Amino acid sequence: MSAKRLYSELILTYFELLNEVVTLLDHHHYIAIKYIENNSTWLELRVEKDCIKVSKLKCEIGSSWNSLICTEEKYFKDAKFGSFHDITILKEQFENEVKEKTQMFIEEIKCINLMIVESKFFKRIFYYSAKVL
């Protein structure tokens, strides 16, 4: 697989994950997103009232875990913090930023090549972004 294709798929996957997280924030107070690039790093989001506390975690969940998103804090009780811990952001600001950047990304890709947005990956991003708009 070429580096260009690999990074393109990573970007699409992260947009999909972030939009899925926005839909989950109303139903879960804890969400961890797997860093795709390595096996043991997660981005932790803990909702506290109208804020989200964001931390980087180092944790091996195990080979049986096959999802890039986890909503159960119990799996991370022994995790070590990475390079940042408890950075606070307003929940509304996070949601708006994900929506805005996703829309900007889609519009930019449409300008480059309208056919690309018909791909399977883009259809998933459209699905999640439509749910959060």
C-alpha positions as CSV (number, residue, x, y, z in Angstrom):
1,M,0.0,0.0,0.0
2,S,1.4,3.4,-0.9
3,A,2.1,6.0,1.8
4,K,-0.3,8.4,0.1
5,R,-3.2,5.9,0.3
6,L,-2.3,4.9,3.8
7,Y,-2.4,8.5,5.1
8,S,-5.6,9.3,3.1
9,E,-7.3,6.3,4.8
10,L,-6.0,7.4,8.2
11,I,-7.4,10.9,7.8
12,L,-10.8,9.5,6.7
13,T,-10.9,7.1,9.6
14,Y,-10.1,9.9,12.1
15,F,-12.9,12.1,10.7
16,E,-15.3,9.1,10.9
17,L,-14.2,8.3,14.5
18,L,-14.5,12.0,15.7
19,N,-18.0,12.3,14.2
20,E,-19.0,9.0,15.8
21,V,-17.7,10.3,19.1
22,V,-19.9,13.5,18.7
23,T,-23.0,11.3,18.4
24,L,-21.9,9.2,21.4
25,L,-21.3,12.2,23.7
26,D,-25.0,12.6,24.5
27,H,-25.2,9.0,25.7
28,H,-21.8,8.3,27.3
29,H,-19.8,10.2,29.8
30,Y,-16.6,8.2,28.9
31,I,-15.2,7.6,25.5
32,A,-11.7,6.4,24.5
33,I,-10.6,6.6,20.8
34,K,-7.7,4.3,19.7
35,Y,-4.7,5.9,18.0
36,I,-4.6,3.9,14.8
37,E,-0.9,4.4,14.4
38,N,0.1,2.3,17.4
39,N,-1.3,-0.5,19.6
40,S,-1.3,1.1,23.0
41,T,-2.3,4.8,22.8
42,W,-5.8,6.1,23.3
43,L,-7.4,9.5,23.4
44,E,-9.6,9.7,26.5
45,L,-12.7,12.0,26.7
46,R,-14.4,12.3,30.0
47,V,-17.6,14.4,30.0
48,E,-18.2,16.5,33.1
49,K,-21.3,18.7,32.9
50,D,-20.7,21.0,29.9
51,C,-17.0,20.2,29.6
52,I,-14.8,17.4,28.3
53,K,-11.5,16.5,29.9
54,V,-9.1,15.1,27.3
55,S,-6.1,12.9,28.1
56,K,-3.7,10.7,26.2
57,L,-3.5,7.2,27.7
58,K,-1.1,4.3,27.3
59,C,-2.9,1.1,27.6
60,E,-3.0,-2.4,26.0
61,I,-6.6,-3.7,26.1
62,G,-5.8,-7.0,24.5
63,S,-6.2,-8.7,21.2
64,S,-9.9,-9.5,21.8
65,W,-10.8,-5.8,21.6
66,N,-11.6,-5.1,17.9
67,S,-13.1,-1.6,18.1
68,L,-11.4,1.8,17.7
69,I,-13.8,3.4,20.3
70,C,-14.5,2.2,23.8
71,T,-17.2,3.7,26.1
72,E,-16.3,1.6,29.2
73,E,-13.9,3.2,31.6
74,K,-13.2,0.0,33.4
75,Y,-10.8,-1.1,30.6
76,F,-8.6,1.9,31.3
77,K,-8.4,1.9,35.1
78,D,-4.7,0.9,35.1
79,A,-3.7,3.1,32.1
80,K,-0.8,5.5,32.3
81,F,-1.2,9.0,31.2
82,G,0.7,10.1,28.1
83,S,2.0,13.5,27.1
84,F,-1.1,15.4,28.2
85,H,-3.7,14.9,31.0
86,D,-7.1,16.6,31.7
87,I,-7.1,19.3,29.1
88,T,-10.5,20.9,29.5
89,I,-12.6,22.0,26.5
90,L,-16.2,22.9,26.4
91,K,-18.4,20.1,25.0
92,E,-20.2,22.4,22.6
93,Q,-16.8,23.8,21.4
94,F,-15.5,20.3,20.7
95,E,-18.7,19.3,18.9
96,N,-18.7,22.5,16.8
97,E,-15.1,22.0,15.9
98,V,-15.6,18.5,14.7
99,K,-18.6,19.5,12.6
100,E,-16.9,22.5,11.1
101,K,-13.7,20.7,10.3
102,T,-15.5,17.8,8.8
103,Q,-17.6,20.1,6.6
104,M,-14.5,22.0,5.5
105,F,-12.7,18.7,4.7
106,I,-15.6,17.4,2.6
107,E,-15.9,20.7,0.7
108,E,-12.2,20.8,0.0
109,I,-12.3,17.2,-1.3
110,K,-15.3,18.0,-3.5
111,C,-13.3,20.9,-5.1
112,I,-10.4,18.5,-5.8
113,N,-12.3,15.6,-7.1
114,L,-16.1,15.2,-6.8
115,M,-15.9,11.5,-7.6
116,I,-14.0,10.8,-4.4
117,V,-16.9,11.7,-2.2
118,E,-18.9,8.8,-3.7
119,S,-16.5,6.3,-2.1
120,K,-17.4,3.9,0.7
121,F,-15.3,5.8,3.2
122,F,-16.8,9.2,2.4
123,K,-20.3,7.8,2.6
124,R,-19.6,6.8,6.2
125,I,-18.3,10.3,7.0
126,F,-21.5,11.8,5.4
127,Y,-23.6,9.4,7.5
128,Y,-22.0,10.5,10.8
129,S,-21.7,14.2,9.9
130,A,-25.4,14.2,8.9
131,K,-26.3,12.7,12.4
132,V,-24.4,15.5,14.2
133,L,-25.5,18.5,12.1
